[in-house]
Amino acid sequence: MQNVILTIHLILALLLIGVVLLQRSEGGGLGMGGGGGGVMSGRGAANALSKLTWLFAGLFICTSIALTIIAAADAGSTSVIDQIGAPQTATEPTAPAAPSGSDLLPPAPADAPLTPPKAEN
């Protein structure tokens, strides 16, 4: 159920963005004046787009509240803060055993590389 509501929520968000971008700007923001005619022009376009904006915004808020209620019901009664001090029930993984050879140890001074000869001037 949560996935269905989340999908509807995302679709509504995209539709809301699209409808807001289609609206004519009042102050001429971004320098686009919103000139000439089109399929929808004048006052009818403003009313239809503003009604769609309010509809999508209302549905977006409703799906937000529904997702919040579902998430709160799934969360249970414990908090993340309560889980910090709680003893761990699962066994912790142990460190791997050290290899039998001395591959991981630094070289001994006897194994140190020879120093290069001094350069003559």
N, C-alpha and C positions, 0 to 999 in steps of 0.2 A: 504494500500500500504506500509505503514511504517513497519508493522509487517512482510510482505513478505520479504522486503529488509533486515530487521533485522535478520530474520531466515537464509537467504542466507549468510549474513555477519558472523553469528556464525558458520555455516557449513564451510565457507571458512577459518575461523580462525582455526578450528579443522584440516582441511585438510592441511593447511600450517604448523601447528605444526607437524603433522604426516610426511609430506614430508621432513621437515628439520631434524627430528630425524632419518629418514631412510638414510640420506646422510652419506657418509664416511667422518670421520673427518680427516682433513689434518695434524693436529699437534698431533694426538693421544690423544686428550682430554679424560679424565676419564679412561685412561689406556686401552681403547679398540682399538685394532689395526685394526679391520676390515679385518680379515683373509680370507681364502679360497673362493671357488666359491659359486655360488648360481644361482638363476634364471637369475638375471642380474648381470653381472660381468664386471669389467674393465671399459673401457672408455664409453661404451654405457650406462651404468647405471648412470654415472656421468652426461652425457648430458641429459638424459631423466629426471632425478630428478632435475637438475638445471633448465631445461625448465619448468617443473611443478611448481617449486618454484617461478620462475618469473611470470608465468601465475596466480597462486593463489595470489601472492603479488599484482599484478596489479589489479585483480578483487577485492581484499580486499580494496585497496585504492579507487577504484571506488565506492564501496558500502559505504565506510566511507564518501566520499564526498556527495553521494546521501542522506545519513542519515542526514548529517549536513545541507544540503539545505532544506530538509523536516522539520527538527526541527526549522530552522530559519523562515520558512514560517508560521509554526504553532504558533510561539512565539508572533507574533503581533509586535506592535511598542513600547510597554512599556517595561521598564526594571524592574527588581526586586527592584532595588534601588529607582525607582520612586514610587513603591507601598508602601514603608515604610512610607512616609509622607502623603500618600493619606488618606482622611477621609474614615472610614469604612461605607459601605452602609447597611450592615446587622445589625440587632439589636443584641446587646451583651446579653448573657444570664445573668439573675439576680441571685443573691445568694439565696439559699433556705431559707425559713423562719425558725427562731429559734424554737425549740420544746417548747411546753408550760410548760413542767416539768423542773426541775433543774438537769436533768440527766448529762448534759455536764459540769456543774459547779464543781469546786473543792470542797471537803468537808469543811464544816464550822469547826471552832475550837472546837465547842461543840461535833461534830461528830468524832473528832479525836480518833484513837484507843488508848486503854490503853497501858501504857508503861509496858514492861515486868518487873518482879521483879528482883532485883539485885542478882547476884550470890554470895553466901557466900563462903568464902575461908576456 
